[in-house]
Amino acid sequence: MLDGRLSSCINHPSVSATARCKQCGKPVCGACVISSPLGSFCSDACRERFEAFSKRVQELDRDTTRARWNIGTKLRQFFSFLIFVIVVLITLGVIGTLFDIPVLSQWVFVFRAWFGI
């Protein structure tokens, strides 16, 4: 149902508007309206802009969905982080064993005792 703001068509001021352009919001009458599967428009230019916008939204949504569910990427990131943490811990263990660093050396010997190294 149309509200009171759709009083007259932008092209025919004496004719009541029947729709609003989905792109720009201008009121249009039945003779001026350009229908599309995406909605009603006041001109081909507005319809083309809206179709381009809709296509871009779909592409971005598809890209976002792909990135969100790309398990291989998530696993690769997780294992890369895990390897990084292990390398850092091994490096700290070697440093703590070779040099007498008060807190680090104590923890290194505790962990070495747990693992029997």
Secondary structure, DSSP 8 states (H G I E B T S, - for coil): ---TT--S-SS-TTS---EE-TTT--EE-TTT-EEETTEEESSHHHHHHHHHHHHHHHHHHHHHHHHHH-HHHHHHHHHHHHHHHHHHHHHHHHHHHHS--HHHHHHHHHHHHHHT-
